[in-house]
Amino acid sequence: MKTATNDRTALADAVAELIEHLHHNFPGIKTKTVSPLEDEDIALEIETPPQFLPEDVEAWCQRECISLEDKYEVYILPLVLQKR
């Protein structure tokens, strides 16, 4: 049972860190969880304001998620969309 709790804590910490860094680097961004597509621990839909290119946000997210995977051993899928 401790393992499941530790896994959830690691996932929560990783997601919190990702969202904090996203808001710091891309003010006005919106995030929400969505159903994972494959074997990810969690998937996040990330909606960018018009002043940011989705490609730039996606590239940043990929680098950040790789770092968080190494740190927390969790797999986060960022799904970046442009705000309409």
Backbone hydrogen bonds, N-H to C=O, Kabsch-Sander energy under -0.5 kcal/mol:
donor,donor_aa,acceptor,acceptor_aa,energy
5,T,1,M,-1.9
6,N,2,K,-2.8
7,D,3,T,-2.7
8,R,4,A,-2.3
9,T,5,T,-2.4
10,A,6,N,-2.6
11,L,7,D,-2.4
12,A,8,R,-2.7
13,D,9,T,-2.7
14,A,10,A,-2.5
15,V,11,L,-2.6
16,A,12,A,-2.5
17,E,13,D,-2.3
18,L,14,A,-2.5
19,I,15,V,-2.8
20,E,16,A,-2.4
21,H,17,E,-2.4
22,L,18,L,-2.7
23,H,19,I,-2.5
24,H,20,E,-1.7
25,N,21,H,-2.6
26,F,22,L,-2.9
29,I,26,F,-1.6
30,K,47,E,-2.2
32,K,45,E,-1.8
34,V,43,A,-2.4
41,D,75,Y,-2.3
42,I,75,Y,-1.6
43,A,34,V,-0.9
44,L,77,L,-2.8
45,E,32,K,-3.4
46,I,44,L,-0.6
46,I,79,L,-3.2
47,E,30,K,-3.0
47,E,45,E,-0.6
48,T,46,I,-0.6
48,T,81,L,-3.2
52,F,49,P,-1.8
56,D,53,L,-0.5
57,V,53,L,-2.0
58,E,54,P,-2.9
59,A,55,E,-2.3
60,W,56,D,-2.3
61,C,57,V,-2.9
62,Q,58,E,-2.5
63,R,59,A,-1.9
64,E,60,W,-2.6
65,C,61,C,-3.1
66,I,62,Q,-2.0
67,S,63,R,-1.9
68,L,64,E,-2.5
69,E,65,C,-2.4
70,D,66,I,-2.0
71,K,67,S,-2.0
72,Y,68,L,-3.2
73,E,69,E,-2.0
76,I,74,V,-0.6
77,L,42,I,-2.4
79,L,44,L,-3.3
79,L,77,L,-0.5
80,V,78,P,-0.6
81,L,46,I,-3.2
83,K,48,T,-3.0
